[in-house]
Amino acid sequence: MKNNVIVIGKGPAGISCAVYLKRYGLDVIIIGRDGGALEKVATIDNYYGFYNISGKELLENGYAQAKRLGIEIKSEEVVEITKEENFSVITDQNTYEAGYVVLACGTSRNRFVMAEKFSNVSYCATCDGFFYRKKKIGLIGNSTYMAHELSVLENMCKDITVFTNGLPLDVKMNSNILVVQDKIISVLGEDRIQILKTEKQEYPIDGLFIALGQASGYTFAKHLGIETLDSKIVVDQNFQTNIKGLYACGDLIGGLLQVAKAVADGANCATSIQKHIQLNK
Amino acid sequence: MKNNVIVIGKGPAGISCAVYLKRYGLDVIIIGRDGGALEKVATIDNYYGFYNISGKELLENGYAQAKRLGIEIKSEEVVEITKEENFSVITDQNTYEAGYVVLACGTSRNRFVMAEKFSNVSYCATCDGFFYRKKKIGLIGNSTYMAHELSVLENMCKDITVFTNGLPLDVKMNSNILVVQDKIISVLGEDRIQILKTEKQEYPIDGLFIALGQASGYTFAKHLGIETLDSKIVVDQNFQTNIKGLYACGDLIGGLLQVAKAVADGANCATSIQKHIQLNK
């Protein structure tokens, strides 16, 4: 197993974690597309040491802090994580290998709750695409991450319809894929979804894949088999998930959804990884 | 029980806790003599959002942040805390009452380990002075807090010698008290201390009281009967000690001795107090 760490997420938890890892002398990079929930916060008064700072400014401080300590931040979107001996972190641009991965990419905002009670719904094309070979499937999403899931599904399924659920399509697509931009108003079926109903039409499907927004902690949990509870990732006292070498910290593990807590999570998580690497030298 | 909170300590844990309490709409004041361990830190690089800031600057930011949110900071030294229905927090200048007290006054640096194995050693004049009525006692310390302990002991004991253990005397004292400024080099006795030996002389004593430096979390623990483990204060998951209404956060409860962790402790501790007050309305 390699001894380097990839931190996914460049908000408070991710930067704090990477700063500590770097200070412990470890090889670390950060990958993250944006600053997540904090980007939209107008004013923060309750994070120690600051008064009346915007989320955006605080994030910029964090990026500068990491860079000054020599930590590289890749502003790429992670679309998939796989594990063999090491982890492969696949972004929209590259693939990176690491012995340790830290998920610090914030709360999931990409569930499609309306469909979740049905048995033929999946958050992972790689895991479940196979079960829908030659079937008629729907894929919900409008982004880079949806395009990634689509590229996986296209190898197995022939009849795919993309539903943007009212959002504009954010990526270029092959013209042979039907894209429905109407809002989905209901999901019909008993145990399995049979029909997706939009404002304008009904679409019969055999299965539904969900790839809303960016891949999130919740997405990676579904892909990797990480234990979750109420859509939060479950970690032990060392911030490790049930998958060895895969850690998580910040909002996506629950608790107080505050900068202060995310920052401390990052520091504690880094300390656990450092101890683990020391012990296994 | 009153619904107000006194936070003892104006470092990262104390300020963070008070800021959250204030934002929850609670009546809170901070009492603290100085910024503790952080005052002496030349550079901090690993607290999220800052780079190359001194401990002193970060503390100043914290004081300004609290004041701007309307939180009063009393720069007084707490010498005693007592509990009846409410808590009384006694400083070198005033007495304050509160239903809730948060200890956020950093790690204890005022133990006198050389003497601790003996049975006639005490960290609390109020608790144990009575047992040494008319006996010959030693009191170790050189500060305001020592003077407070002395004022308690003087009501009960007639023959008191103050040992500054090599430090200059920091407070004015009545001339009828013998003050020894030599360094203590050993403590002699079996189960009980019988002789305190300084560089120059031997002093026979019946009991020894310790009041080094400022009263710390460890001191208050001894005075109030707070559970400790390895000189750290033990708290439950809500940051409450074994004494109802008495909370603790930051370095004095152990864990990572870092600003990040202290700040999160403060936020979490405040949240617990707020929940407790809500539930008991």
Boltz contact constraints between the chains, C-beta under 6 A:
constraints:
  - contact:
      token1: [A, 12]
      token2: [B, 48]
      max_distance: 6.0
  - contact:
      token1: [A, 15]
      token2: [B, 48]
      max_distance: 6.0
  - contact:
      token1: [A, 16]
      token2: [B, 48]
      max_distance: 6.0
  - contact:
      token1: [A, 19]
      token2: [B, 46]
      max_distance: 6.0
  - contact:
      token1: [A, 23]
      token2: [B, 46]
      max_distance: 6.0
  - contact:
      token1: [A, 46]
      token2: [B, 19]
      max_distance: 6.0
  - contact:
      token1: [A, 46]
      token2: [B, 23]
      max_distance: 6.0
  - contact:
      token1: [A, 48]
      token2: [B, 12]
      max_distance: 6.0
  - contact:
      token1: [A, 48]
      token2: [B, 15]
      max_distance: 6.0
  - contact:
      token1: [A, 48]
      token2: [B, 16]
      max_distance: 6.0
  - contact:
      token1: [A, 48]
      token2: [B, 62]
      max_distance: 6.0
  - contact:
      token1: [A, 48]
      token2: [B, 263]
      max_distance: 6.0
  - contact:
      token1: [A, 49]
      token2: [B, 58]
      max_distance: 6.0
  - contact:
      token1: [A, 49]
      token2: [B, 61]
      max_distance: 6.0
  - contact:
      token1: [A, 51]
      token2: [B, 65]
      max_distance: 6.0
  - contact:
      token1: [A, 51]
      token2: [B, 68]
      max_distance: 6.0
  - contact:
      token1: [A, 58]
      token2: [B, 49]
      max_distance: 6.0
  - contact:
      token1: [A, 61]
      token2: [B, 49]
      max_distance: 6.0
  - contact:
      token1: [A, 62]
      token2: [B, 48]
      max_distance: 6.0
  - contact:
      token1: [A, 65]
      token2: [B, 51]
      max_distance: 6.0
  - contact:
      token1: [A, 68]
      token2: [B, 51]
      max_distance: 6.0
  - contact:
      token1: [A, 256]
      token2: [B, 268]
      max_distance: 6.0
  - contact:
      token1: [A, 258]
      token2: [B, 267]
      max_distance: 6.0
  - contact:
      token1: [A, 260]
      token2: [B, 263]
      max_distance: 6.0
  - contact:
      token1: [A, 260]
      token2: [B, 264]
      max_distance: 6.0
  - contact:
      token1: [A, 260]
      token2: [B, 267]
      max_distance: 6.0
  - contact:
      token1: [A, 261]
      token2: [B, 264]
      max_distance: 6.0
  - contact:
      token1: [A, 263]
      token2: [B, 48]
      max_distance: 6.0
  - contact:
      token1: [A, 263]
      token2: [B, 260]
      max_distance: 6.0
  - contact:
      token1: [A, 264]
      token2: [B, 260]
      max_distance: 6.0
  - contact:
      token1: [A, 264]
      token2: [B, 261]
      max_distance: 6.0
  - contact:
      token1: [A, 264]
      token2: [B, 264]
      max_distance: 6.0
  - contact:
      token1: [A, 267]
      token2: [B, 258]
      max_distance: 6.0
  - contact:
      token1: [A, 267]
      token2: [B, 260]
      max_distance: 6.0
  - contact:
      token1: [A, 268]
      token2: [B, 256]
      max_distance: 6.0
